[in-house]
Amino acid sequence: MDAFFVSVEELFDPSLKGKAVVVGGQRHERGVVSAASYEARKFGVHSAMPLRTAAKLCPHATFVDGHPDRYRECSEKVYRVLTSFSPLVEMASIDEAYLDMTGTERLHGRPLHAAHSLHAKMKADTQLNCSIGIGISRLIAKVSSAKAKPNGILWIVPGQEANFLAPLDIRDIPGVGKVTEQKLQGLGIHKVGDLAAFDDSFLEQQLGKWGLALAGKARGEDAGGWFDSEVGADVAAKSISHEHTYNQDTADLQQLESTLMRLSEMVGRRLRESGFHAKTIALKLRYKDFTTIIRAHTLAVPTQLDTEIFEQVRALFRRNWRKGAEVRLLGVHASSFEPQADQGDLLEDSRRQRWQQALSAADRLRDRFGESSVSLATGLKGGFRERTHENPAGLPGKRKSQES
């Protein structure tokens, strides 16, 4: 989807169209940019940039807090359009997806014809623009869709993958970040074509398994990283976390613990959505001076219950917080997933089952009325605006526990 968060905001406020728009918070806040309109990008504004930096680069921009519930609702519409074209849909994020169109030619026609049909239906059903990349692999489809933006279609004809990739910067390859870029540049590799010129064995020697994956990617293959499974396969996350940065540092114990409760609710919701129980719960605590500590605890019985997550993270907080010290950021992290909790004693299992039923009911209300519609009392004072990001709770096609 093209500038998805911004485009959705324009649906609700047409006066934003054609302007430099930044989504994610206000210009004076500590948060980061979630999305920027193409007009704002011309001034160097991009996602994950501090809002205050964006304000300096583009002082005339309109800053919008963002409305995650709206984005989820529009993403559901996008998902419905996609599944009308193929049953094999992989939602990579709230605004990006892969479709395996194998076997649909009699129904939708040749690749370019099918893409134009999808392009038109997406606009008609959602009033939003998208860009489509067509290729023999997800990597080619992703890279070509980026080159087709905004609102375009690009088909890389089979057999032309290496020629298409060769002149591109190595950062255009999904998964290549600053660290890998520096390593590759140290080897004299700046373009994808430079990467393809090296033997697989050399790249493996220099970069290990990631080097082999990069060699495959330079040929246009779905090698390693996010591309190890089939399109539409259920790939579970390895960890789930939520963080909150305060606009003003605080040492208010009640507010801090209320924030931990709200974060625990958000993590628990994502766990239930994925159908997993976490065995390890971790706390992230950042002080005013940016000193950051991370502490974790492994549970005897894995959980997906907000109350149990909060109990553990609060204990970690109380043991590690310097009383009276002002806090800048708190985070709750869950990992070491298991498909179901171990069996304990009957009374404890009964209590946990009641909590499970209550929290699942709360999830259904959130699905219907928004994430902020239901909260445990402990978390009310710690309530905060949900951060706008690409992988929220309620991602279409990934509500395993609620559909089972």
VEXMAR-571849 format. One record per residue (C-alpha): residue number from 1; residue in one letter; x, y, z. Coordinates in steps of 0.05 Angstrom, whole numbers, plus 5000, padded with zeros to 4 digits. Layout:
  pos  code     X     Y     Z
  NUM     A     X     Y     Z
...
END
This chain:
  pos  code     X     Y     Z
    1     M  5000  5000  5000
    2     D  5025  5070  4983
    3     A  5040  5113  5045
    4     F  4986  5072  5079
    5     F  4979  5109  5146
    6     V  4980  5177  5111
    7     S  4930  5154  5058
    8     V  4881  5129  5111
    9     E  4887  5196  5147
   10     E  4871  5231  5082
   11     L  4807  5190  5076
   12     F  4783  5219  5141
   13     D  4812  5289  5129
   14     P  4815  5305  5054
   15     S  4848  5372  5071
   16     L  4913  5333  5082
   17     K  4919  5312  5009
   18     G  4978  5342  4974
   19     K  5010  5366  5038
   20     A  5072  5344  5077
   21     V  5043  5299  5130
   22     V  5078  5262  5186
   23     V  5041  5207  5224
   24     G  5063  5182  5293
   25     G  5055  5241  5341
   26     Q  5064  5315  5349
   27     R  5127  5354  5330
   28     H  5148  5366  5402
   29     E  5140  5294  5426
   30     R  5194  5242  5438
   31     G  5164  5189  5393
   32     V  5185  5169  5323
   33     V  5155  5178  5254
   34     S  5109  5120  5235
   35     A  5097  5145  5164
   36     A  5108  5206  5121
   37     S  5073  5230  5058
   38     Y  5113  5232  4994
   39     E  5114  5308  5000
   40     A  5148  5303  5069
   41     R  5197  5250  5044
   42     K  5225  5301  4995
   43     F  5253  5337  5055
   44     G  5287  5275  5083
   45     V  5233  5253  5131
   46     H  5226  5177  5138
   47     S  5197  5125  5185
   48     A  5233  5111  5251
   49     M  5261  5182  5251
   50     P  5251  5222  5316
   51     L  5191  5268  5310
   52     R  5232  5327  5332
   53     T  5282  5314  5276
   54     A  5226  5310  5226
   55     A  5200  5377  5250
   56     K  5268  5409  5237
   57     L  5274  5379  5168
   58     C  5203  5396  5148
   59     P  5177  5451  5193
   60     H  5115  5464  5150
   61     A  5091  5391  5157
   62     T  5025  5373  5189
   63     F  5036  5324  5247
   64     V  4982  5272  5261
   65     D  4979  5227  5323
   66     G  4955  5168  5282
   67     H  4894  5123  5291
   68     P  4914  5049  5295
   69     D  4842  5025  5297
   70     R  4829  5059  5230
   71     Y  4890  5027  5200
   72     R  4868  4958  5224
   73     E  4799  4969  5194
   74     C  4828  4989  5127
   75     S  4878  4932  5129
   76     E  4819  4884  5137
   77     K  4789  4913  5073
   78     V  4856  4904  5038
   79     Y  4860  4832  5061
   80     R  4790  4817  5035
   81     V  4810  4844  4966
   82     L  4873  4802  4966
   83     T  4838  4737  4985
   84     S  4788  4748  4929
   85     F  4847  4738  4881
   86     S  4885  4681  4914
   87     P  4875  4636  4976
   88     L  4950  4640  4988
   89     V  4960  4708  5021
   90     E  5016  4726  5069
   91     M  5006  4791  5107
   92     A  5078  4813  5118
   93     S  5053  4874  5157
   94     I  4991  4916  5163
   95     D  5003  4947  5094
   96     E  5043  4896  5056
   97     A  5027  4826  5030
   98     Y  5050  4771  4984
   99     L  5002  4732  4939
  100     D  5019  4666  4906
  101     M  4979  4669  4841
  102     T  5001  4600  4816
  103     G  4942  4564  4783
  104     T  4897  4626  4778
  105     E  4913  4644  4706
  106     R  4847  4616  4678
  107     L  4810  4659  4729
  108     H  4850  4723  4729
  109     G  4891  4719  4665
  110     R  4965  4730  4654
  111     P  5007  4763  4709
  112     L  5003  4834  4683
  113     H  4929  4829  4670
  114     A  4917  4800  4739
  115     A  4958  4856  4770
  116     H  4918  4910  4735
  117     S  4853  4878  4758
  118     L  4879  4875  4830
  119     H  4903  4947  4825
  120     A  4834  4971  4802
  121     K  4795  4930  4853
  122     M  4839  4954  4910
  123     K  4824  5026  4892
  124     A  4750  5013  4883
  125     D  4740  4975  4948
  126     T  4787  5014  4994
  127     Q  4796  5083  4961
  128     L  4870  5072  4972
  129     N  4928  5065  4924
  130     C  4976  5007  4921
  131     S  5038  4988  4882
  132     I  5048  4918  4856
  133     G  5111  4880  4839
  134     I  5108  4815  4800
  135     G  5163  4763  4800
  136     I  5181  4690  4808
  137     S  5200  4701  4881
  138     R  5177  4743  4940
  139     L  5243  4780  4939
  140     I  5234  4802  4867
  141     A  5161  4820  4880
  142     K  5180  4862  4941
  143     V  5237  4899  4908
  144     S  5199  4912  4843
  145     S  5138  4937  4882
  146     A  5183  4988  4916
  147     K  5209  5010  4848
  148     A  5137  5016  4823
  149     K  5116  5066  4876
  150     P  5075  5105  4878
  151     N  5012  5073  4849
  152     G  5048  5031  4796
  153     I  5058  4961  4771
  154     L  5125  4929  4752
  155     W  5134  4859  4724
  156     I  5203  4828  4723
  157     V  5198  4778  4666
  158     P  5225  4709  4687
  159     G  5298  4702  4670
  160     Q  5312  4777  4679
  161     E  5319  4776  4755
  162     A  5395  4785  4758
  163     N  5393  4840  4705
  164     F  5339  4878  4744
  165     L  5377  4873  4810
  166     A  5448  4886  4785
  167     P  5446  4963  4783
  168     L  5409  4970  4849
  169     D  5442  4991  4914
  170     I  5454  4933  4963
  171     R  5408  4967  5013
  172     D  5351  4952  4965
  173     I  5358  4878  4984
  174     P  5310  4862  5041
  175     G  5347  4848  5105
  176     V  5410  4888  5089
  177     G  5418  4940  5143
  178     K  5473  4989  5161
  179     V  5519  4938  5193
  180     T  5515  4889  5134
  181     E  5522  4947  5086
  182     Q  5587  4969  5119
  183     K  5615  4898  5117
  184     L  5597  4891  5043
  185     Q  5626  4959  5026
  186     G  5690  4937  5060
  187     L  5693  4881  5009
  188     G  5682  4930  4952
  189     I  5608  4911  4944
  190     H  5563  4971  4932
  191     K  5513  4946  4881
  192     V  5475  4880  4878
  193     G  5514  4865  4814
  194     D  5579  4870  4854
  195     L  5550  4819  4903
  196     A  5531  4771  4848
  197     A  5603  4772  4821
  198     F  5630  4737  4883
  199     D  5629  4661  4893
  200     D  5580  4634  4944
  201     S  5638  4602  4982
  202     F  5673  4669  4990
  203     L  5610  4704  5016
  204     E  5599  4646  5064
  205     Q  5670  4652  5089
  206     Q  5662  4727  5100
  207     L  5590  4729  5127
  208     G  5572  4658  5146
  209     K  5502  4633  5129
  210     W  5478  4704  5117
  211     G  5531  4708  5062
  212     L  5501  4647  5027
  213     A  5432  4677  5034
  214     L  5457  4742  5003
  215     A  5486  4704  4944
  216     G  5418  4674  4931
  217     K  5383  4741  4938
  218     A  5430  4772  4887
  219     R  5402  4721  4838
  220     G  5331  4739  4857
  221     E  5318  4678  4901
  222     D  5278  4674  4965
  223     A  5340  4656  5004
  224     G  5339  4659  5080
  225     G  5312  4715  5124
  226     W  5237  4724  5118
  227     F  5232  4679  5058
  228     D  5244  4609  5086
  229     S  5171  4587  5083
  230     E  5117  4581  5030
  231     V  5071  4640  5016
  232     G  5012  4636  5063
  233     A  5047  4589  5112
  234     D  5035  4603  5185
  235     V  5102  4631  5210
  236     A  5102  4645  5284
  237     A  5138  4704  5315
  238     K  5198  4688  5359
  239     S  5183  4744  5408
  240     I  5131  4797  5422
  241     S  5144  4864  5456
  242     H  5113  4932  5468
  243     E  5147  4995  5493
  244     H  5125  5064  5516
  245     T  5167  5127  5518
  246     Y  5141  5181  5564
  247     N  5136  5252  5537
  248     Q  5160  5273  5606
  249     D  5205  5230  5649
  250     T  5170  5205  5712
  251     A  5186  5173  5779
  252     D  5112  5164  5797
  253     L  5109  5092  5820
  254     Q  5034  5085  5807
  255     Q  5041  5112  5737
  256     L  5101  5068  5722
  257     E  5066  5005  5745
  258     S  5002  5024  5709
  259     T  5043  5031  5645
  260     L  5071  4961  5657
  261     M  5001  4935  5664
  262     R  4979  4967  5598
  263     L  5041  4940  5563
  264     S  5027  4871  5592
  265     E  4956  4874  5565
  266     M  4983  4890  5495
  267     V  5033  4833  5498
  268     G  4981  4784  5524
  269     R  4933  4803  5469
  270     R  4986  4789  5416
  271     L  5003  4722  5449
  272     R  4930  4700  5449
  273     E  4922  4723  5377
  274     S  4981  4680  5357
  275     G  4959  4621  5400
  276     F  5023  4617  5439
  277     H  5045  4618  5512
  278     A  5109  4652  5533
  279     K  5158  4621  5581
  280     T  5204  4681  5587
  281     I  5182  4751  5607
  282     A  5230  4810  5605
  283     L  5230  4882  5628
  284     K  5263  4939  5591
  285     L  5277  5000  5634
  286     R  5309  5064  5609
  287     Y  5326  5121  5655
  288     K  5326  5196  5642
  289     D  5401  5193  5626
  290     F  5388  5137  5574
  291     T  5419  5084  5618
  292     T  5381  5021  5598
  293     I  5374  4954  5634
  294     I  5339  4890  5611
  295     R  5320  4837  5661
  296     A  5285  4771  5646
  297     H  5251  4715  5685
  298     T  5234  4645  5661
  299     L  5167  4619  5685
  300     A  5154  4549  5711
  301     V  5089  4549  5670
  302     P  5085  4589  5605
  303     T  5030  4640  5600
  304     Q  4989  4685  5554
  305     L  4950  4719  5610
  306     D  4958  4794  5621
  307     T  4955  4787  5696
  308     E  5010  4736  5700
  309     I  5055  4775  5652
  310     F  5044  4837  5694
  311     E  5058  4800  5759
  312     Q  5126  4778  5732
  313     V  5146  4843  5700
  314     R  5125  4884  5761
  315     A  5169  4840  5805
  316     L  5227  4851  5758
  317     F  5214  4926  5760
  318     R  5211  4930  5835
  319     R  5276  4892  5842
  320     N  5314  4935  5792
  321     W  5285  5006  5793
  322     R  5326  5057  5832
  323     K  5272  5087  5876
  324     G  5260  5160  5858
  325     A  5298  5155  5793
  326     E  5261  5185  5733
  327     V  5243  5136  5678
  328     R  5242  5152  5604
  329     L  5219  5086  5574
  330     L  5188  5020  5596
  331     G  5180  4957  5555
  332     V  5151  4887  5564
  333     H  5179  4829  5523
  334     A  5155  4757  5517
  335     S  5193  4700  5485
  336     S  5207  4624  5487
  337     F  5139  4607  5459
  338     E  5102  4542  5469
  339     P  5036  4521  5436
  340     Q  5001  4510  5503
  341     A  5012  4515  5577
  342     D  5034  4456  5619
  343     Q  4982  4423  5663
  344     G  4985  4446  5736
  345     D  4940  4431  5795
  346     L  4865  4431  5783
  347     L  4848  4493  5826
  348     E  4902  4534  5792
  349     D  4880  4510  5723
  350     S  4808  4530  5739
  351     R  4830  4600  5759
  352     R  4872  4608  5697
  353     Q  4816  4583  5653
  354     R  4769  4636  5681
  355     W  4820  4690  5666
  356     Q  4830  4661  5596
  357     Q  4756  4666  5582
  358     A  4751  4737  5609
  359     L  4811  4762  5570
  360     S  4788  4728  5506
  361     A  4721  4763  5514
  362     A  4759  4829  5523
  363     D  4797  4814  5458
  364     R  4732  4806  5420
  365     L  4708  4873  5447
  366     R  4773  4905  5424
  367     D  4765  4875  5356
  368     R  4697  4907  5351
  369     F  4706  4974  5387
  370     G  4781  4987  5386
  371     E  4843  4970  5427
  372     S  4829  5024  5480
  373     S  4757  5002  5492
  374     V  4774  4952  5547
  375     S  4829  4954  5600
  376     L  4843  4923  5668
  377     A  4835  4974  5724
  378     T  4908  4972  5743
  379     G  4928  4998  5675
  380     L  4879  5056  5671
  381     K  4927  5109  5699
  382     G  4981  5083  5653
  383     G  4938  5089  5591
  384     F  4973  5119  5531
  385     R  4962  5128  5457
  386     E  4978  5063  5421
  387     R  5040  5071  5380
  388     T  5027  5067  5306
  389     H  5069  5010  5277
  390     E  5067  4958  5222
  391     N  5052  4896  5264
  392     P  4997  4912  5313
  393     A  4950  4864  5347
  394     G  4892  4847  5302
  395     L  4934  4838  5239
  396     P  4888  4808  5185
  397     G  4897  4734  5172
  398     K  4934  4721  5238
  399     R  4879  4713  5289
  400     K  4891  4640  5302
  401     S  4868  4635  5374
  402     Q  4803  4673  5361
  403     E  4784  4631  5301
  404     S  4799  4564  5332
END
